[in-house]
Amino acid sequence: MTYDIVIIGGGAAGIATASSILKRNAKVTIAVVDPATDHYYQPGWTMVGAGVFTPEQTRKAESDIMPKGVKWVRLPAVAIDPDRNTVELEYGDTLTYRVLVVAPGLRLAWEKIEGLPEALGRNGVTSNYRYDLAPYTYQLVKELRQGRALFSQPPMPIKCAGAPQKAMYLSCDIWRDSGVLPAIDVEFHNAGAALFGVPTYVPALMEYVEKYGIDLRLESNLVAVDADRRVATFERKQDGVSERIERPFDMLHVVPPQVSHVVVANSPLAAASGFVEVDETTLRHKRFENIFGLGDAAGTSNAKTAAAARVQAPWSRSTRWPRSTADPRADYNGYGSCPLTVERGKIVLAEFGYGGKLLPSFPSWLLDGTRPTRAAWFLKERMLPPIYWQGMLKGREWMAAPHEIGKAA
């Protein structure tokens, strides 16, 4: 079967892109390739892990969010042949495209940490990066009255670089409110060399590191978990020498390494990183003119967040789709947003683009993103979920049209 556009991935980027196209040209034939039965609002899992949202608030049936007018292909893509303009599906069927959008997201590589897959969900090992485990995070936090709580962050790239520490801050806030924080030894093991990649936001975050008494351990990477012994092993490099350190724990919140999906990594589209090799400003593949990479699958240096996908989806069709859609040309500037939940009721709203350039959506007198504010919490808790479900996924480009790039939540 031949389509004008084939989109691999029915997540945030894929659905938003399909909806945006159809808003302007309902005659375009689109196939969305994704076998998923459920669609998740993943930015909400941090809030589930703190008892603010219920898991059910972050999930809808994929059939309920699939745009009307597209062909939903409920099989995984297993191979891409850019020379023949085809996508091979499981069981051998193929789709032919005029334009291909590669947006399957990325893969959580739990197996890259020794012992982790079998440890998850028991003996204090949890992660807000999984729908079924975020409630366990909240359970552990409520039950812990003393002991050691470890929080880990792997090397980049990962989805929402602030999420590992968001879980930590909200946990500390709960322990502080219940009066047990002094009895809990909190450690943050970050494989990176800095608390956050954009220096402007670090001072406000460091205030909370100090406020909660967190032991910040940079360049410390989680490599193994022994759930039966309740011991985590971290690898640190100092002066070119690697050493392994074991840390007993009562609670361990893990963020797994994250890699490109095999269908991308094993295709001619992949860069050395395994992600889709695209131009950072046009999102067009560097070697195949009719192929684009969006969302977490794109080999771009922007933060991998839902906010980035919000901006990429409506913008990208301005240069991609049939010329009857005469939108102004614009370059994607790497916009992404990371609402850093530092305590219940306050957020540091990090908004930035390529090179760490600040790209605030609001004037500082209304919302200063470099400081914790209640306004940003209101945005995260009350505004962003309906904007996602009813705006972004429906092709409504509130604050995200091509001429408004950098103005998206």
N, C-alpha and C positions, 0 to 999 in steps of 0.2 A: 504494500500500500504506500502511496506517495502523499506527502503532506507539504504544505508551504513551510511549516515550522514544526520541528520535533524538539520537545523539551525533555531532557533526561533529569528527572527529579520533581517530585510533587511536594516539596517542602516550601519554606517561606519564599525563596527566590523564584522557584519554578512557578508556583501558583500566582504570585504577584505579577510576574512577567506575562503569563498567559492572560490574566485578567486585564492588564494594562493594554495589551495589544487589541483584544476584542472590544474594548471600550471605543477604539478608534476605527476599527475595521472588522466588522462581524463576519465578513466574507472570507477572511483568512482561515485556512484549514490548519488546525493545530492538534498534535498528539502529545499528551503528557504521559511519560513512561515512569511508572512507579507502582510497585506491588503493595505498598503500605495500606493497611486498613484504617489506621488512625493518624491524625495530624496533631502535632503537639506545639503549644506555645512554650518553647523551651526557656525563654527568659523568665518565665514564672516559676521555674523549679527552685530557684534560690529562695523565693518567698514561701514555697511549700516546705522547704527545709527549715524554715523559721516559724512555721505555723500560721503564716499570714494568709496564704491561699490554700485551698484544698487541691488535691491532685486533679480532681474532676474539672476544676476551673481551667486547667491547662490542656485539655484534650477534647477533640471533636472527631467525629467520623470523617475519614478522607472524602467520602461521598458527599458529605454536607458542604465541603469547602471547594470541591472541584468546580471550576467555572462551567457554566452552561455553554455549550457550543464547542467544547473540545472533545476529542476522542481520548478517553482514559484507557491506557494500555496497562493492564494490571499484571505485568510481568517485569522482572528485572532485565535491564540492559546488560549484556555480557561482552559485547565487543563493538568498537566503532571503527569504521573504514572511511576516512575522510576523502580518499581518492574516488570511491564509488558513491559517496554521499549516502551511506547506509548505516543503520544501527541494527545490530543483531540482538535478538531477544532470546531468553531462555527457551529451550526446546527447538531452536533453529529458525523461527520466523524472522523476517527482516522488515524494517521500515526505511523508506527512502525520503530524504528531506531536500528542500531548497536551502533552508537555514537550520542550523543546529544550535541549540542552547544547552550547554552542559552545566547543570546545577544540582547534582546529587548530594551536595553537602560533603562532609568528611566522615571518616570512620573513627570511632573510639577504639583504640588499640589496647584494650585491657590486658591482653596476653603479653605485652611488652614488659610488664612488671611481674616478676616471678612470684607465683603463688596468689596473685590478686584475683583472677577469675573465680577460684573456688572459695576465696575469703569473703567476697562481697555479700553483705546482708547478714553477717553473723559475727559474733564476738567483737562487736564495736566497730566493724569496718563498713563504711558507707560512702556514698557519693551523690551529690545533687545533680550529677550529669546523667542520671538515669531516672526515668519517671517512677519506677517502682521502688527506688531507694531513697528518694527525697523525703518521704514520710518517715523512713527509718532514721534519717538524720535528725529530724525533730524529736523523735522518740528518745534517741540517745542523749540529745542535749537536755531534754527535760529530766531524764533519769540520772545524769551524771552529777554527783555532789562533791566529788573530790577525785584527784588523780591527774593523769596526763592526757591532754587532747592534742593530737597532731593534725596539721593541715598541710597538704602538699600541692605543689604546682609544677608540672613538667616543663620541658623545653618548648618554646614556640615552634610552630603555630598551634594555637588552641582556640576553640570557640570562646569568645568573651574572656579576654585575658584577666579581667577583674573578678570573675566568678569564684576562683579559689579563695580569695580573701574576703569576698562578700559573705561566704558561708561562715568564715571565721569571726568576722565582726558581729554578725547577727547572733551567733552562738554566744559570744562573749557578753553581748548585751543582755541576753536571757539569763546567763549566769550572774551577771551583775545585779539584775533586778531581783533575783531570788536570793542574793546574798552569799553565793558560794564561789564567786570568781576568785577570791584570794586563795581558796583551797585547790584551785585547778591550775596546773602548769600547762600553758598554751604555747605551742611552738609552730611557727610557719616556715616550712622548708620549701624554698623557691629555687628551682633549677637555674633561674636567671640571675643576673648580677645587680638588678635593681628591683625595688618593690613594685614599681609600675613603669611602663615604657615611656610615658610622657612626663618629664620631670616637673612640670607645672603643678601636677596634682599630688606629687609625693608629700609635700609639707603637711597638707590636711590629713592624708592617710597616716603619716608618721605620728601625728598627734593621737590618733586612735590606737596605734600600736603601743605607744607609751601609756596611754590612758588605761588600756586593758592589761598592761604588763606582759605583752606578747614577746616571746623570745624569737627574734627575726633571724633566720639562718639562710643567707643567700648562697647561691651556687651549691645547693644541696638537693640532690635529685633522688627521688624514691625509686629503688630498683628491685625491692623484694618485700613481701609481706608474709608473715607466719601468723595466721589467725589463731591457731591453737595455742601458741606461746604468747600471743599478743605482742609481737615484736615487729617493728618496721626497720628495714635496712636502707640507709641513704648513702649515696656516693658523693664525695666532695673532692674537688681538685684544688690543690694548693701548690703553687710553684711548680706546676706541671706534673705533680705526683698525685695519683688517685688514692683515696682511702675510703674504706667502708665503715660506717658507724651504725650500730644497732641502737634503737630507741624503743623501750617498752611503752605501751600505750593502753589507755582505757577506752579511748575513742580515736579513730583514724578516719579523717575525711580525705578521700583520694580523688585527684583529677588525673585521668589517664592520658598517656601520650595520644596524639591525634594525627592521622595520616590520610592520604587521599584514598578514595575507593579504588579497588582493583581495576574496575572497568575503565577508569581514567588513567591510573598509574601505568597500566600495561598497554596503553594505546599510543598511537603516534602523536596525540595531542599533548602528552605530558612533558613538562619541563623536568630538569634534574630533580626538583623537589617532589615530583610525582603529581603535582597539581597542574591544572590547565595553563598552558603557556600563552598568556594574553598580554596585550598592551595595557598598561595600567590605567590609561586615560580613556581608551575607547572600549576596553574589555573584549576587543576582537582578537582572535587567535593570531599569533605572529606569523604563521605560515599558511593558514587556511582562511581565506577571506569570508567565507560564509559560516564560520563557527565562532561562538562566543562563550565565554566562561563567566558565570555569575555566582554570587554568594560564597559560601565556604570552599567551594571546589576551585575557585579561581586562584591562580598563582600570583596574587597581588600582595602588596605589603601592608594593606589597610587592616584594621582590626576586623576579625571575623565575627560580626554581630548581625542580629536581625535588622538593626538600624541601617547597616551598610546595604543589606539586601533591599530595604525599602527604597533607598535612593537609586540603587543600580537598576532595579526593575523598570520603573517608569522612564528613567532617563535613557536607558539603553535602546529602547525602541525608536528614539528620535533619529538614530542613524542607521537603524537596522532594517526596519520594516518597509513595506511598499511605499513608494514615494508619495502616494496620496496623503500620507500622514506627514504634513509639512510642519514639523516642530523645529524650533530653533536648535542649532547644533550647540552642544555643551560638552565639556570634558568632565569626567568623573574625577573628583579631587581627593578620593580616598576617605570620604566622610564615614565615620562610624561613631557610635555612642555606647558608653559603658556607664550605666547608673550604679555607682559604687555605694551599696547599702552599708553605711558605717554604724548605724544603730536603727532600731525601730523608730520610724518617724523622721529620719534624716538621711539624705543621700548627697554624695559628691557626684555631680552630673558631668562626667568626662565626655567631651565632644571634640573630636579631632580628626585630622586627615593625614595625608601623606607627610612624612617627615615630622610628625608630631605637631603640625600647625593647628592651633586652636580654631575650632569652627562652631562657636556657640550659636544656638538657635534663638536665644533670648537675650535682650540687653541685660547688662550686669545689675542694673538697679532693680530688675524684676527677678532675676535668678542668676546668682553668681556661681557658675559651675565649678570654680576652684575651691569653694567652701561647702561644707555640709549645710543643706537647706531643707526645710519642710516642704517648700514648693516642689522640689525635685522628687521628694517622696510621694507627694500627691500625684505627680505626673506618672511615676512608676506604678503606683498601686491602683489608681483610679482611671487614668487616661490611656496608658499604653495598651492594656489588653483589648479594650474595644477598638482602639485605632488599628490594632493588628487584625482582629477578626473581621471587623466591619469596614475598615478602610483599606489597609494594605492588600489583603487577600481578595478584596472585591474590585480592585483597580481604581480605588479612590485615592488620588495622589495628594492628600493633605500635606502641605509643606514639603512635598517631594517631587514636584514637577521639574523638568530639566532646567528651567531658568531659576529654580530655587535650590539647586544642589548646595548642601551644607546647611539646609534648613529642615532637618528631619529629626524626629525623636528617635 
